Structures are given as C-alpha cells and as structure tokens.
C-alpha cells in the first residue's frame, strides 16, 4: 500500500551519521567557517553537531520561517528577529536541516550577507529536495528526488500531532469518530509509519491534543474535539 | 578502580528523556515561555527539544561561554555577540545543558533581562551540579551532587580529543610513547569509559589529532606530536 504522505522517520543515529558525512564534504572542499548560524528552528541540531565535527566555536541562530498570512492562503518566509552583528572578517556557514522550497534558507542567507557583511557566506543542509527547491545549498549530504516528509527526532511531538489532525480533517470516517485501533490503521496507511515506531510520542500526542480539546477521546473512540 | 575523571556518556535517548522530563516540570509549574533562548553552544539540543515538548515556536540563541584570558590562568564568562532584540511583552526561557559553575547561565540571563527587557526571564537546564554551582536554575531535571563530566552526544569528538590530550600531558609513560592498547587501558582507567563505547568517535579523534600534529601515531605507538 502506498502512503498518502510519504514519511521517513529519521533516527538520532542517522542525524549523527548525516551530520558527520556533511562535515566530511565541507572539510574536503578546503573551506572552514569561523561562525555557524543555525536557521531556527530546524537547523539547531545539525548546526551543533557540525560545530563538533568541524571544530567551530562560534555558533548563533537566526529565525527564518514560513508564515501563513492571515488573509491569504499563500505562505511567505519571514525573519522573526532580524538582529545585527558585525561579522566583517568572518566566513559564515548557515545551516538548516533540509531545503524544501528553499525560501527560508534563501531569506536567511540574503539577510546575513546584507546585514552582517561577512567575508563570505555559504549554506549547508543535511538534505536537499532537488525536485522542488529553488536553491541548491553549497553543501548537502543527501539529495532527495521524490518529495518525502523527513520526520526528524526533534519535532516528533509536533509532527505526530499534525499527522493525527490531518486525518481528522480529511477522512470522513475519522471525522465521525473511530475506535483507536481503526484510527491507528489509517495512520499507518496514510503515513507508512507504525504508531509503535513512535514510542511514547504516540500517546503523548493524543494526550496533548485531548488536553487542548482538539480531539476528544472517550470509550476508546477518537473524534474531533470542541476546539478542533 | 576509581576513574581519575568521572565521565558519564550520555545517550541521545537519555537526552530526549531528560528534556521530556524537564518539559513536564515546566508545564506543571503553570508557566509557558513565548521565546526560548539557547545558550550557545551547550543549550542548542535541549532548547530545540523543549520547543517540541512545550509547543514553543520562537527560538533564538546567545553565546555565553568561558574564555581563558591569555595572560591569566583565571577564566571568565563572556558574551560573544551581545545583540539586542525587543522582547518587551515576552516570557523568555534561557536553556542550557548543565549548570556547572553557573557563570555562563548567569551572564546570559542578566544580559537578556537588562538588554531585551522581557516581561519575565526564567532559566532551565537538564542538569544542575548543586555542589559547585553558584546559581540554581528555575527549572532543572537532574540534580548532580558529585561532580561528573557529562559527555553529551553533541560534543563527543571534542571531548574525546581533549581526553586523549590530557593523558599525554599528565601521564609520564604516555608522554614517552605507548602502544595503542596500553593507551586505551589508561583511557578506560582514567575516565571509566571503554573506547569501544565511543563508536567511530575514538578513531575519528585519533585521526583529527594526528592531522593537527598534536599526536603522532606510527607503528602503533601514540606519542605527543610536533604541535603538541
């Protein structure tokens, strides 16, 4: 059965392996950053690991992210806190987890170039979805050709919650209420992920959504909640 | 045999478990941050995980760290890039991995309070070494009573390299050169960690130190290198 939304659960070991591989590519290029800037929030873990593998002491972050404008369906990338530092003599490397559309990375890179005036800026990501991204990072470890949702371990609760809500929005049967086991089957069918692979996150997501009244869960039946 | 330097290798699973536990304590207190600020570099991974567990979108970092002044033996904490943002209406939570002396966390907290003028600042760390720290974080998951070097998974290459160099500096036999196996035995004796537990990091650290000429490694003998 083909998943409706292809999801790949990424393990911590894979994150370490990919960050190490990315560091190897950067080292081989003969270039070394003086400052690593994580794109918040996705770049935090890879940026920290790259500091270790590349022996880089200076580490900062800027927050570039998609923002759904209230009145429009369209999304655009914004910088939440466009602060300035003097990076005149520095080689800066901007790090994110994945380049999907490329909007957030591009915005972060252009801002740092223009406002921090570093000697040089390069970009590095663990993954690059080449079929949809409008920019290619200077360094990447994995080129992804078919769009996939990479479920990184630092956003497991948020993603699991979103996955559950999406089923409730889009599946007729779920909307009317389903026993947990049937709901789990739909989850596995849609995302290609067994709920047991999510460990404690599955129960934690259900509990969080129940507390927020986004789902109701009584007598073993999941349905949309009061604030769904 | 008692380790000369008590080291506890921390796994990724423990980091997730501790971050989740810390998030639970914060939630129970009834307080929720609007903005999480990671202390760079140690706070990056816990800060990102806390964003997931507490559903916090805003994430930044400031770099507060120990700095050995060239002319003195004493260390002091400095802020590398004391940038400013307007956080007037925000509850800010400053996150680090561990409070050891407490200098860096205190400096970061005082700076954010004074310069960003947030509505409120609280601090949260995975661990707190209560026997040496001069401040107690508002939230912590583990109180450590006997000083231990917690070897977090995001600083494994740096720490392994430092552990090796320390043996070469302080052990007479190692200074004159030792077969790798004997060197490994000293490592295990000093740090209470088997080199096999370090996975690929052991070989990676040796290779890095050899490339930097900090060690020499020929005919299976480790000794200080030209740039030791």
Interface residues (C-beta under 8 A of the other chain):
Chain A: X12 X13 X16 X20 X38 X40 X41 X44 X45 X47 X48 X49 X51 X52 X53 X55 X57 X58 X59 X60 X61 X62 X63 X80 X81 X83 X84 X85 X153 X154 X155 X156 X157 X158 X200 X208
Chain B: X12 X13 X16 X20 X38 X40 X41 X44 X45 X47 X48 X49 X51 X52 X53 X55 X57 X58 X59 X60 X61 X62 X63 X80 X81 X83 X84 X85 X153 X154 X155 X156 X157 X158 X200 X208
